[in-house]
Amino acid sequence: MRVASRLLKHVPLIKFVGGPHKAEKVSDAIRAHPLAPNGEIPGNMSGSSRSFSSGPVELKEGEVASRSQLSKRFQYRAPKEDEIEQVLSGGAEVVF
């Protein structure tokens, strides 16, 4: 049996189509996606306008900068004491 296994050549079960792929050089230049409408770059960013404004953000009417500025209905609610205990226990008290 050992002799037969030595004589048989290893044949991989997976066969890849096309052979090995050659590495392509990747450009850092911003360019539109091939399927983008009219060849547009998102946000109209051309190659020279990569900088962003670091000034203060002006909010439009109806916009808020923090969740705490929203009505009580949409503000964060602190977890209840029993919920905290359940999370901290990690389910150790649950018996199946």
N, C-alpha and C positions, 0 to 999 in steps of 0.2 A: 504494500500500500504506500509506503514512504517513497519507493522508487517511482511509482506512478505519479505521485504528487510533485516530485522533482522534475519529471519529464514534461508535465503539463505547464504551459506558459500561463501566467496570470493575465486574464482578460478582464478589464474593468467593465462594470455593469452600466456605467454612465458614459454616453458618447456625446461630446460637444460638437456642435455644428460650426464650421468656419475656422477651426483651429485657434491658436493663440492670438490675442489682440495686441496690436502695437500701441504703445502709449502715445497719446496726442498731446501737443503743447496747448495749454489752456491760457487764453488771453484774459487779462484783468480788465479789459475795456468793457464799459457798459454798452450793451446792445439790446435791441428789442428781441422779444421771443419770436421764433419763426411764425407762430400763429397769432401774433398780436395784430389787432385791427390797424390797418394803414401803417404798420411798422412802427407804432408809437412806443416810447419808453414810458413805463408807469410813472406818474407824477411829473411828466414832462421834464425829466432830468436829462439834460444833455451831458456830454463828457466833461464840460468845463464847470457846470453848476452843481458840484457835489457837496458844497458847504451848506450847513444848516444854520438858521438864526438861533442865537443863544439868548435873545432878549426875552422879556416877559411875554407870556401868552395872554392875549386879549380874548376874553370870553364873549361869545355872542349871546343874545337874549335867549333864555331858556337853558343855557349850558351851566354846569357846575364843575368846580375843580376838585371837589372832595365829596365823598359819599355822605359825610356828616352834614353837608349843606342841603341834603334832600329832606323830604318830609319823613316823619317817624316811620311811615309804612315801608320805606325803602332803606332805612338805616340798618346798620349791623346790630344784631341782637346778641348779647352775651349768652353763652350756653348756661342752662340751668344746672344746679348742683348735682342732681341725679345723672344728667348727661355727662358731666365731667367725671363722675365716679365710674360710669360705664366705660368710658374711653380709657381712663387710667388703669382699670382692672384688666383690660385686654381680653375680656371674655373669660377670665379665669373662674368666675362664679357660675358660668353656664354649665349645666350637667345634662348630658344627653342620655 
